[in-house]
Amino acid sequence: MPGIRRASIDLLVEEARELLSLGVGAVALFPALEESFKDSVASESTNPTGLLQRTVSELKDRLPELLVITDVAMDPYSIDGHDGYVEKGRILNDPSLEILAEMAVAQARAGADLVAPSDMMDGRVGVIRKALDAEGFQEVGILAYSAKYASSFYGPFREALGSAPKEGDKKTYQMDPANVREALREIELDIEEGADLVMIKPALPYLDVIRAVREIVHVPVAAYQVSGEYAMIQAAHLNGWMDGEALMLECATAIRRAGADVILTYFAKSLAKALS
C-alpha cells in the first residue's frame, strides 16, 4: 500500500499509464511549488509554461484517453497559503473570483477535462463557467468542491503540498463540521451556477452528508477520501493493528453505499488491484 508522494512529470505519466491499465481512468493534479514561485495573487497559476499546465499538456499528449482533473484554488500558488486573495488578514471573496476564473481558463487551455474549484469562495462556479464559455471551453466540465468542511483530516496533504495557511485558518470559508443544512444549500447553488458534478470532502466522517446530497440532486456526487483518512488506515496497517487492505475496501464500500458515484482517493491504485 504505497504512501502519498510527489512525482515529476515523467514519473507521473508512467504512473497514469499504469493506472489506466488497471481501469483507473482519471487523475486529479495538485502542484507542489517552490516558495519563489508564490505571490499574493497566484501569478504562477496562469503561466502557460508553469508546472501544472506543462503536466496537463504532457498527460493529454501521451495519454489522450485519460481524464485530467485540475484543482482551482490559490493556496498552492499563494504566499499566504489561503484558497482566496488575502488583504490585511482578510480573505476577499470577489477579487478571488477573478483570479480563480483566469486560473481555470489557463488549465482548460492546457487541456484539462474537468476543473475542480476547491476554494469555497461564494459564486465561483458561475464565474468560472462564464469565463470558460467565453473562451470557447464549453465542453470543459466543473467538478465543484461544494461541501468542503473545515476538517482536521487535511494535515498530511497540506504538509506534502506546503500549502498550510501562514496565518489564521480556513474556517471563514470552509464549512462548519456540525452543519449539514449549509451543505445542501451550497450544493443547490453550485448546480444552479453550472456545476457538472458536486463533491463532499472529507468522505468517511461525512457519510450522512453524502447520503443527504444524493437524495436531493440529479448530477453525479463525488466524495474525497482525504489524506488524513488515508494516513489513519496506513498507520493501522503499518503498525500491525488492523488489516489495511480490508480496511481500505470496507471504507470505500461505505462511501459508495452512502451514495457517492465517484471516489477521489489515494488508494486508487491499491483499490483497482484489489478489486481486479
C-alpha positions as protocol buffer text, in pm:
chain_id: "A"
residue {
  index: 1
  type: MET
  ca { x: 0 y: 0 z: 0 }
}
residue {
  index: 2
  type: PRO
  ca { x: 202 y: 298 z: -128 }
}
residue {
  index: 3
  type: GLY
  ca { x: 226 y: 628 z: 55 }
}
residue {
  index: 4
  type: ILE
  ca { x: 142 y: 980 z: -55 }
}
residue {
  index: 5
  type: ARG
  ca { x: 431 y: 1112 z: -262 }
}
residue {
  index: 6
  type: ARG
  ca { x: 526 y: 1378 z: -510 }
}
residue {
  index: 7
  type: ALA
  ca { x: 612 y: 1288 z: -867 }
}
residue {
  index: 8
  type: SER
  ca { x: 793 y: 1461 z: -1153 }
}
residue {
  index: 9
  type: ILE
  ca { x: 612 y: 1489 z: -1487 }
}
residue {
  index: 10
  type: ASP
  ca { x: 785 y: 1190 z: -1647 }
}
residue {
  index: 11
  type: LEU
  ca { x: 713 y: 965 z: -1350 }
}
residue {
  index: 12
  type: LEU
  ca { x: 357 y: 1090 z: -1333 }
}
residue {
  index: 13
  type: VAL
  ca { x: 297 y: 996 z: -1697 }
}
residue {
  index: 14
  type: GLU
  ca { x: 416 y: 642 z: -1629 }
}
residue {
  index: 15
  type: GLU
  ca { x: 205 y: 623 z: -1312 }
}
residue {
  index: 16
  type: ALA
  ca { x: -101 y: 737 z: -1507 }
}
residue {
  index: 17
  type: ARG
  ca { x: -27 y: 481 z: -1778 }
}
residue {
  index: 18
  type: GLU
  ca { x: -27 y: 205 z: -1518 }
}
residue {
  index: 19
  type: LEU
  ca { x: -346 y: 338 z: -1362 }
}
residue {
  index: 20
  type: LEU
  ca { x: -519 y: 329 z: -1700 }
}
residue {
  index: 21
  type: SER
  ca { x: -413 y: -33 z: -1746 }
}
residue {
  index: 22
  type: LEU
  ca { x: -576 y: -111 z: -1409 }
}
residue {
  index: 23
  type: GLY
  ca { x: -901 y: 60 z: -1504 }
}
residue {
  index: 24
  type: VAL
  ca { x: -848 y: 392 z: -1326 }
}
residue {
  index: 25
  type: GLY
  ca { x: -942 y: 643 z: -1594 }
}
residue {
  index: 26
  type: ALA
  ca { x: -887 y: 978 z: -1421 }
}
residue {
  index: 27
  type: VAL
  ca { x: -625 y: 1164 z: -1221 }
}
residue {
  index: 28
  type: ALA
  ca { x: -656 y: 1481 z: -1011 }
}
residue {
  index: 29
  type: LEU
  ca { x: -349 y: 1704 z: -1012 }
}
residue {
  index: 30
  type: PHE
  ca { x: -214 y: 1929 z: -735 }
}
residue {
  index: 31
  type: PRO
  ca { x: 111 y: 2122 z: -794 }
}
residue {
  index: 32
  type: ALA
  ca { x: 381 y: 2148 z: -527 }
}
residue {
  index: 33
  type: LEU
  ca { x: 573 y: 2470 z: -595 }
}
residue {
  index: 34
  type: GLU
  ca { x: 885 y: 2627 z: -451 }
}
residue {
  index: 35
  type: GLU
  ca { x: 824 y: 2941 z: -244 }
}
residue {
  index: 36
  type: SER
  ca { x: 997 y: 3153 z: -508 }
}
residue {
  index: 37
  type: PHE
  ca { x: 703 y: 3087 z: -745 }
}
residue {
  index: 38
  type: LYS
  ca { x: 443 y: 3213 z: -499 }
}
residue {
  index: 39
  type: ASP
  ca { x: 297 y: 3561 z: -456 }
}
residue {
  index: 40
  type: SER
  ca { x: -17 y: 3725 z: -319 }
}
residue {
  index: 41
  type: VAL
  ca { x: -218 y: 3696 z: -643 }
}
residue {
  index: 42
  type: ALA
  ca { x: -119 y: 3344 z: -754 }
}
residue {
  index: 43
  type: SER
  ca { x: 51 y: 3470 z: -1072 }
}
residue {
  index: 44
  type: GLU
  ca { x: 212 y: 3133 z: -1144 }
}
residue {
  index: 45
  type: SER
  ca { x: -130 y: 2969 z: -1171 }
}
residue {
  index: 46
  type: THR
  ca { x: -186 y: 3120 z: -1516 }
}
residue {
  index: 47
  type: ASN
  ca { x: 166 y: 3070 z: -1650 }
}
residue {
  index: 48
  type: PRO
  ca { x: 126 y: 2865 z: -1972 }
}
residue {
  index: 49
  type: THR
  ca { x: 465 y: 2702 z: -1907 }
}
residue {
  index: 50
  type: GLY
  ca { x: 406 y: 2655 z: -1535 }
}
residue {
  index: 51
  type: LEU
  ca { x: 430 y: 2316 z: -1365 }
}
residue {
  index: 52
  type: LEU
  ca { x: 60 y: 2231 z: -1369 }
}
residue {
  index: 53
  type: GLN
  ca { x: 0 y: 2341 z: -1727 }
}
residue {
  index: 54
  type: ARG
  ca { x: 304 y: 2151 z: -1853 }
}
residue {
  index: 55
  type: THR
  ca { x: 188 y: 1841 z: -1666 }
}
residue {
  index: 56
  type: VAL
  ca { x: -163 y: 1859 z: -1809 }
}
residue {
  index: 57
  type: SER
  ca { x: -32 y: 1906 z: -2163 }
}
residue {
  index: 58
  type: GLU
  ca { x: 209 y: 1614 z: -2132 }
}
residue {
  index: 59
  type: LEU
  ca { x: -54 y: 1381 z: -1990 }
}
residue {
  index: 60
  type: LYS
  ca { x: -308 y: 1466 z: -2260 }
}
residue {
  index: 61
  type: ASP
  ca { x: -44 y: 1435 z: -2532 }
}
residue {
  index: 62
  type: ARG
  ca { x: 85 y: 1098 z: -2413 }
}
residue {
  index: 63
  type: LEU
  ca { x: -243 y: 955 z: -2277 }
}
residue {
  index: 64
  type: PRO
  ca { x: -530 y: 1127 z: -2458 }
}
residue {
  index: 65
  type: GLU
  ca { x: -789 y: 884 z: -2318 }
}
residue {
  index: 66
  type: LEU
  ca { x: -701 y: 985 z: -1959 }
}
residue {
  index: 67
  type: LEU
  ca { x: -945 y: 1221 z: -1785 }
}
residue {
  index: 68
  type: VAL
  ca { x: -742 y: 1502 z: -1626 }
}
residue {
  index: 69
  type: ILE
  ca { x: -887 y: 1697 z: -1333 }
}
residue {
  index: 70
  type: THR
  ca { x: -719 y: 2017 z: -1216 }
}
residue {
  index: 71
  type: ASP
  ca { x: -752 y: 2198 z: -884 }
}
residue {
  index: 72
  type: VAL
  ca { x: -872 y: 2559 z: -889 }
}
residue {
  index: 73
  type: ALA
  ca { x: -765 y: 2736 z: -570 }
}
residue {
  index: 74
  type: MET
  ca { x: -498 y: 2988 z: -478 }
}
residue {
  index: 75
  type: ASP
  ca { x: -330 y: 2804 z: -191 }
}
residue {
  index: 76
  type: PRO
  ca { x: -61 y: 2615 z: -393 }
}
residue {
  index: 77
  type: TYR
  ca { x: 46 y: 2945 z: -553 }
}
residue {
  index: 78
  type: SER
  ca { x: -14 y: 3191 z: -267 }
}
residue {
  index: 79
  type: ILE
  ca { x: 245 y: 3321 z: -23 }
}
residue {
  index: 80
  type: ASP
  ca { x: -40 y: 3336 z: 230 }
}
residue {
  index: 81
  type: GLY
  ca { x: -141 y: 2970 z: 192 }
}
residue {
  index: 82
  type: HIS
  ca { x: -509 y: 3055 z: 162 }
}
residue {
  index: 83
  type: ASP
  ca { x: -752 y: 2950 z: -108 }
}
residue {
  index: 84
  type: GLY
  ca { x: -850 y: 3311 z: -180 }
}
residue {
  index: 85
  type: TYR
  ca { x: -693 y: 3654 z: -202 }
}
residue {
  index: 86
  type: VAL
  ca { x: -576 y: 3795 z: 132 }
}
residue {
  index: 87
  type: GLU
  ca { x: -571 y: 4165 z: 218 }
}
residue {
  index: 88
  type: LYS
  ca { x: -487 y: 4289 z: 568 }
}
residue {
  index: 89
  type: GLY
  ca { x: -554 y: 3945 z: 713 }
}
residue {
  index: 90
  type: ARG
  ca { x: -896 y: 3906 z: 548 }
}
residue {
  index: 91
  type: ILE
  ca { x: -989 y: 3674 z: 261 }
}
residue {
  index: 92
  type: LEU
  ca { x: -1168 y: 3884 z: -1 }
}
residue {
  index: 93
  type: ASN
  ca { x: -1428 y: 3689 z: -197 }
}
residue {
  index: 94
  type: ASP
  ca { x: -1487 y: 3894 z: -512 }
}
residue {
  index: 95
  type: PRO
  ca { x: -1122 y: 3970 z: -600 }
}
residue {
  index: 96
  type: SER
  ca { x: -1055 y: 3600 z: -556 }
}
residue {
  index: 97
  type: LEU
  ca { x: -1316 y: 3511 z: -818 }
}
residue {
  index: 98
  type: GLU
  ca { x: -1131 y: 3696 z: -1094 }
}
residue {
  index: 99
  type: ILE
  ca { x: -809 y: 3512 z: -1013 }
}
residue {
  index: 100
  type: LEU
  ca { x: -983 y: 3174 z: -996 }
}
residue {
  index: 101
  type: ALA
  ca { x: -1157 y: 3228 z: -1330 }
}
residue {
  index: 102
  type: GLU
  ca { x: -828 y: 3311 z: -1502 }
}
residue {
  index: 103
  type: MET
  ca { x: -670 y: 3004 z: -1341 }
}
residue {
  index: 104
  type: ALA
  ca { x: -948 y: 2776 z: -1467 }
}
residue {
  index: 105
  type: VAL
  ca { x: -917 y: 2913 z: -1822 }
}
residue {
  index: 106
  type: ALA
  ca { x: -538 y: 2857 z: -1817 }
}
residue {
  index: 107
  type: GLN
  ca { x: -593 y: 2497 z: -1708 }
}
residue {
  index: 108
  type: ALA
  ca { x: -854 y: 2441 z: -1980 }
}
residue {
  index: 109
  type: ARG
  ca { x: -620 y: 2589 z: -2238 }
}
residue {
  index: 110
  type: ALA
  ca { x: -355 y: 2335 z: -2130 }
}
residue {
  index: 111
  type: GLY
  ca { x: -602 y: 2051 z: -2188 }
}
residue {
  index: 112
  type: ALA
  ca { x: -784 y: 1989 z: -1859 }
}
residue {
  index: 113
  type: ASP
  ca { x: -1108 y: 1792 z: -1896 }
}
residue {
  index: 114
  type: LEU
  ca { x: -1253 y: 1893 z: -1560 }
}
residue {
  index: 115
  type: VAL
  ca { x: -1162 y: 2195 z: -1349 }
}
residue {
  index: 116
  type: ALA
  ca { x: -1229 y: 2147 z: -980 }
}
residue {
  index: 117
  type: PRO
  ca { x: -1273 y: 2466 z: -774 }
}
residue {
  index: 118
  type: SER
  ca { x: -1181 y: 2371 z: -417 }
}
residue {
  index: 119
  type: ASP
  ca { x: -1160 y: 2727 z: -283 }
}
residue {
  index: 120
  type: MET
  ca { x: -1513 y: 2759 z: -136 }
}
residue {
  index: 121
  type: MET
  ca { x: -1549 y: 3123 z: -240 }
}
residue {
  index: 122
  type: ASP
  ca { x: -1912 y: 3227 z: -294 }
}
residue {
  index: 123
  type: GLY
  ca { x: -2021 y: 3239 z: -657 }
}
residue {
  index: 124
  type: ARG
  ca { x: -1707 y: 3091 z: -806 }
}
residue {
  index: 125
  type: VAL
  ca { x: -1877 y: 2818 z: -1008 }
}
residue {
  index: 126
  type: GLY
  ca { x: -2085 y: 3070 z: -1204 }
}
residue {
  index: 127
  type: VAL
  ca { x: -1789 y: 3298 z: -1266 }
}
residue {
  index: 128
  type: ILE
  ca { x: -1570 y: 3009 z: -1380 }
}
residue {
  index: 129
  type: ARG
  ca { x: -1843 y: 2870 z: -1609 }
}
residue {
  index: 130
  type: LYS
  ca { x: -1890 y: 3211 z: -1771 }
}
residue {
  index: 131
  type: ALA
  ca { x: -1515 y: 3255 z: -1820 }
}
residue {
  index: 132
  type: LEU
  ca { x: -1471 y: 2907 z: -1971 }
}
residue {
  index: 133
  type: ASP
  ca { x: -1761 y: 2956 z: -2209 }
}
residue {
  index: 134
  type: ALA
  ca { x: -1634 y: 3298 z: -2317 }
}
residue {
  index: 135
  type: GLU
  ca { x: -1300 y: 3141 z: -2415 }
}
residue {
  index: 136
  type: GLY
  ca { x: -1459 y: 2856 z: -2611 }
}
residue {
  index: 137
  type: PHE
  ca { x: -1425 y: 2585 z: -2346 }
}
residue {
  index: 138
  type: GLN
  ca { x: -1793 y: 2491 z: -2322 }
}
residue {
  index: 139
  type: GLU
  ca { x: -1702 y: 2121 z: -2308 }
}
residue {
  index: 140
  type: VAL
  ca { x: -1470 y: 2158 z: -2007 }
}
residue {
  index: 141
  type: GLY
  ca { x: -1667 y: 2042 z: -1705 }
}
residue {
  index: 142
  type: ILE
  ca { x: -1673 y: 2170 z: -1348 }
}
residue {
  index: 143
  type: LEU
  ca { x: -1631 y: 1937 z: -1051 }
}
residue {
  index: 144
  type: ALA
  ca { x: -1729 y: 2164 z: -763 }
}
residue {
  index: 145
  type: TYR
  ca { x: -1598 y: 2111 z: -412 }
}
residue {
  index: 146
  type: SER
  ca { x: -1945 y: 2211 z: -293 }
}
residue {
  index: 147
  type: ALA
  ca { x: -1932 y: 2083 z: 65 }
}
residue {
  index: 148
  type: LYS
  ca { x: -1573 y: 2118 z: 180 }
}
residue {
  index: 149
  type: TYR
  ca { x: -1559 y: 2109 z: 557 }
}
residue {
  index: 150
  type: ALA
  ca { x: -1305 y: 2283 z: 783 }
}
residue {
  index: 151
  type: SER
  ca { x: -1159 y: 1947 z: 877 }
}
residue {
  index: 152
  type: SER
  ca { x: -864 y: 1821 z: 1080 }
}
residue {
  index: 153
  type: PHE
  ca { x: -813 y: 1546 z: 822 }
}
residue {
  index: 154
  type: TYR
  ca { x: -623 y: 1760 z: 567 }
}
residue {
  index: 155
  type: GLY
  ca { x: -290 y: 1771 z: 754 }
}
residue {
  index: 156
  type: PRO
  ca { x: -79 y: 1520 z: 556 }
}
residue {
  index: 157
  type: PHE
  ca { x: -183 y: 1674 z: 222 }
}
residue {
  index: 158
  type: ARG
  ca { x: -100 y: 2028 z: 332 }
}
residue {
  index: 159
  type: GLU
  ca { x: 239 y: 1913 z: 453 }
}
residue {
  index: 160
  type: ALA
  ca { x: 313 y: 1739 z: 122 }
}
residue {
  index: 161
  type: LEU
  ca { x: 198 y: 2040 z: -80 }
}
residue {
  index: 162
  type: GLY
  ca { x: 343 y: 2306 z: 152 }
}
residue {
  index: 163
  type: SER
  ca { x: 9 y: 2490 z: 138 }
}
residue {
  index: 164
  type: ALA
  ca { x: -87 y: 2538 z: 502 }
}
residue {
  index: 165
  type: PRO
  ca { x: -206 y: 2893 z: 587 }
}
residue {
  index: 166
  type: LYS
  ca { x: 74 y: 3119 z: 707 }
}
residue {
  index: 167
  type: GLU
  ca { x: -169 y: 3292 z: 943 }
}
residue {
  index: 168
  type: GLY
  ca { x: -514 y: 3204 z: 1071 }
}
residue {
  index: 169
  type: ASP
  ca { x: -718 y: 2912 z: 940 }
}
residue {
  index: 170
  type: LYS
  ca { x: -972 y: 2837 z: 669 }
}
residue {
  index: 171
  type: LYS
  ca { x: -1283 y: 2833 z: 885 }
}
residue {
  index: 172
  type: THR
  ca { x: -1415 y: 3161 z: 744 }
}
residue {
  index: 173
  type: TYR
  ca { x: -1475 y: 3000 z: 402 }
}
residue {
  index: 174
  type: GLN
  ca { x: -1475 y: 2625 z: 464 }
}
residue {
  index: 175
  type: MET
  ca { x: -1782 y: 2472 z: 626 }
}
residue {
  index: 176
  type: ASP
  ca { x: -1869 y: 2406 z: 990 }
}
residue {
  index: 177
  type: PRO
  ca { x: -1844 y: 2028 z: 1051 }
}
residue {
  index: 178
  type: ALA
  ca { x: -2162 y: 2043 z: 1261 }
}
residue {
  index: 179
  type: ASN
  ca { x: -2375 y: 2186 z: 978 }
}
residue {
  index: 180
  type: VAL
  ca { x: -2536 y: 1969 z: 709 }
}
residue {
  index: 181
  type: ARG
  ca { x: -2806 y: 2216 z: 602 }
}
residue {
  index: 182
  type: GLU
  ca { x: -2543 y: 2457 z: 472 }
}
residue {
  index: 183
  type: ALA
  ca { x: -2401 y: 2178 z: 258 }
}
residue {
  index: 184
  type: LEU
  ca { x: -2737 y: 2126 z: 90 }
}
residue {
  index: 185
  type: ARG
  ca { x: -2776 y: 2498 z: 21 }
}
residue {
  index: 186
  type: GLU
  ca { x: -2424 y: 2528 z: -120 }
}
residue {
  index: 187
  type: ILE
  ca { x: -2473 y: 2229 z: -346 }
}
residue {
  index: 188
  type: GLU
  ca { x: -2801 y: 2359 z: -486 }
}
residue {
  index: 189
  type: LEU
  ca { x: -2636 y: 2695 z: -559 }
}
residue {
  index: 190
  type: ASP
  ca { x: -2337 y: 2531 z: -732 }
}
residue {
  index: 191
  type: ILE
  ca { x: -2566 y: 2326 z: -955 }
}
residue {
  index: 192
  type: GLU
  ca { x: -2765 y: 2638 z: -1044 }
}
residue {
  index: 193
  type: GLU
  ca { x: -2438 y: 2810 z: -1138 }
}
residue {
  index: 194
  type: GLY
  ca { x: -2332 y: 2527 z: -1370 }
}
residue {
  index: 195
  type: ALA
  ca { x: -2154 y: 2255 z: -1172 }
}
residue {
  index: 196
  type: ASP
  ca { x: -2147 y: 1923 z: -1360 }
}
residue {
  index: 197
  type: LEU
  ca { x: -2051 y: 1722 z: -1052 }
}
residue {
  index: 198
  type: VAL
  ca { x: -2060 y: 1811 z: -682 }
}
residue {
  index: 199
  type: MET
  ca { x: -1825 y: 1684 z: -414 }
}
residue {
  index: 200
  type: ILE
  ca { x: -1824 y: 1629 z: -39 }
}
residue {
  index: 201
  type: LYS
  ca { x: -1489 y: 1646 z: 142 }
}
residue {
  index: 202
  type: PRO
  ca { x: -1379 y: 1462 z: 358 }
}
residue {
  index: 203
  type: ALA
  ca { x: -1566 y: 1138 z: 288 }
}
residue {
  index: 204
  type: LEU
  ca { x: -1585 y: 887 z: 574 }
}
residue {
  index: 205
  type: PRO
  ca { x: -1664 y: 1133 z: 859 }
}
residue {
  index: 206
  type: TYR
  ca { x: -1938 y: 1286 z: 638 }
}
residue {
  index: 207
  type: LEU
  ca { x: -2125 y: 983 z: 508 }
}
residue {
  index: 208
  type: ASP
  ca { x: -2451 y: 1136 z: 629 }
}
residue {
  index: 209
  type: VAL
  ca { x: -2384 y: 1443 z: 414 }
}
residue {
  index: 210
  type: ILE
  ca { x: -2313 y: 1226 z: 110 }
}
residue {
  index: 211
  type: ARG
  ca { x: -2643 y: 1046 z: 164 }
}
residue {
  index: 212
  type: ALA
  ca { x: -2838 y: 1369 z: 215 }
}
residue {
  index: 213
  type: VAL
  ca { x: -2689 y: 1519 z: -102 }
}
residue {
  index: 214
  type: ARG
  ca { x: -2752 y: 1206 z: -310 }
}
residue {
  index: 215
  type: GLU
  ca { x: -3121 y: 1222 z: -218 }
}
residue {
  index: 216
  type: ILE
  ca { x: -3174 y: 1578 z: -349 }
}
residue {
  index: 217
  type: VAL
  ca { x: -2958 y: 1612 z: -663 }
}
residue {
  index: 218
  type: HIS
  ca { x: -2956 y: 1457 z: -1009 }
}
residue {
  index: 219
  type: VAL
  ca { x: -2592 y: 1525 z: -1100 }
}
residue {
  index: 220
  type: PRO
  ca { x: -2308 y: 1287 z: -1013 }
}
residue {
  index: 221
  type: VAL
  ca { x: -2194 y: 1305 z: -649 }
}
residue {
  index: 222
  type: ALA
  ca { x: -1825 y: 1270 z: -569 }
}
residue {
  index: 223
  type: ALA
  ca { x: -1657 y: 1215 z: -233 }
}
residue {
  index: 224
  type: TYR
  ca { x: -1293 y: 1282 z: -149 }
}
residue {
  index: 225
  type: GLN
  ca { x: -1128 y: 1032 z: 84 }
}
residue {
  index: 226
  type: VAL
  ca { x: -866 y: 1278 z: 206 }
}
residue {
  index: 227
  type: SER
  ca { x: -508 y: 1241 z: 323 }
}
residue {
  index: 228
  type: GLY
  ca { x: -593 y: 1207 z: 692 }
}
residue {
  index: 229
  type: GLU
  ca { x: -833 y: 921 z: 623 }
}
residue {
  index: 230
  type: TYR
  ca { x: -566 y: 755 z: 411 }
}
residue {
  index: 231
  type: ALA
  ca { x: -298 y: 811 z: 676 }
}
residue {
  index: 232
  type: MET
  ca { x: -506 y: 653 z: 954 }
}
residue {
  index: 233
  type: ILE
  ca { x: -564 y: 337 z: 755 }
}
residue {
  index: 234
  type: GLN
  ca { x: -197 y: 322 z: 658 }
}
residue {
  index: 235
  type: ALA
  ca { x: -89 y: 373 z: 1022 }
}
residue {
  index: 236
  type: ALA
  ca { x: -314 y: 91 z: 1138 }
}
residue {
  index: 237
  type: HIS
  ca { x: -176 y: -133 z: 865 }
}
residue {
  index: 238
  type: LEU
  ca { x: 192 y: -48 z: 914 }
}
residue {
  index: 239
  type: ASN
  ca { x: 170 y: -90 z: 1291 }
}
residue {
  index: 240
  type: GLY
  ca { x: 1 y: -426 z: 1259 }
}
residue {
  index: 241
  type: TRP
  ca { x: -315 y: -308 z: 1436 }
}
residue {
  index: 242
  type: MET
  ca { x: -558 y: -396 z: 1156 }
}
residue {
  index: 243
  type: ASP
  ca { x: -571 y: -546 z: 809 }
}
residue {
  index: 244
  type: GLY
  ca { x: -501 y: -248 z: 584 }
}
residue {
  index: 245
  type: GLU
  ca { x: -649 y: -393 z: 266 }
}
residue {
  index: 246
  type: ALA
  ca { x: -967 y: -500 z: 445 }
}
residue {
  index: 247
  type: LEU
  ca { x: -1000 y: -151 z: 597 }
}
residue {
  index: 248
  type: MET
  ca { x: -943 y: 13 z: 259 }
}
residue {
  index: 249
  type: LEU
  ca { x: -1213 y: -197 z: 95 }
}
residue {
  index: 250
  type: GLU
  ca { x: -1462 y: -154 z: 379 }
}
residue {
  index: 251
  type: CYS
  ca { x: -1422 y: 225 z: 384 }
}
residue {
  index: 252
  type: ALA
  ca { x: -1457 y: 250 z: 6 }
}
residue {
  index: 253
  type: THR
  ca { x: -1769 y: 36 z: 25 }
}
residue {
  index: 254
  type: ALA
  ca { x: -1915 y: 262 z: 295 }
}
residue {
  index: 255
  type: ILE
  ca { x: -1852 y: 574 z: 85 }
}
residue {
  index: 256
  type: ARG
  ca { x: -2009 y: 410 z: -220 }
}
residue {
  index: 257
  type: ARG
  ca { x: -2303 y: 278 z: -16 }
}
residue {
  index: 258
  type: ALA
  ca { x: -2370 y: 627 z: 119 }
}
residue {
  index: 259
  type: GLY
  ca { x: -2434 y: 741 z: -238 }
}
residue {
  index: 260
  type: ALA
  ca { x: -2105 y: 856 z: -393 }
}
residue {
  index: 261
  type: ASP
  ca { x: -2087 y: 796 z: -767 }
}
residue {
  index: 262
  type: VAL
  ca { x: -1719 y: 897 z: -777 }
}
residue {
  index: 263
  type: ILE
  ca { x: -1450 y: 850 z: -512 }
}
residue {
  index: 264
  type: LEU
  ca { x: -1127 y: 1052 z: -514 }
}
residue {
  index: 265
  type: THR
  ca { x: -876 y: 856 z: -309 }
}
residue {
  index: 266
  type: TYR
  ca { x: -504 y: 797 z: -262 }
}
residue {
  index: 267
  type: PHE
  ca { x: -593 y: 427 z: -258 }
}
residue {
  index: 268
  type: ALA
  ca { x: -696 y: 432 z: -626 }
}
residue {
  index: 269
  type: LYS
  ca { x: -420 y: 201 z: -746 }
}
residue {
  index: 270
  type: SER
  ca { x: -447 y: -34 z: -448 }
}
residue {
  index: 271
  type: LEU
  ca { x: -825 y: -45 z: -480 }
}
residue {
  index: 272
  type: ALA
  ca { x: -804 y: -121 z: -851 }
}
residue {
  index: 273
  type: LYS
  ca { x: -562 y: -406 z: -787 }
}
residue {
  index: 274
  type: ALA
  ca { x: -770 y: -547 z: -501 }
}
residue {
  index: 275
  type: LEU
  ca { x: -1096 y: -528 z: -695 }
}
residue {
  index: 276
  type: SER
  ca { x: -945 y: -696 z: -1002 }
}
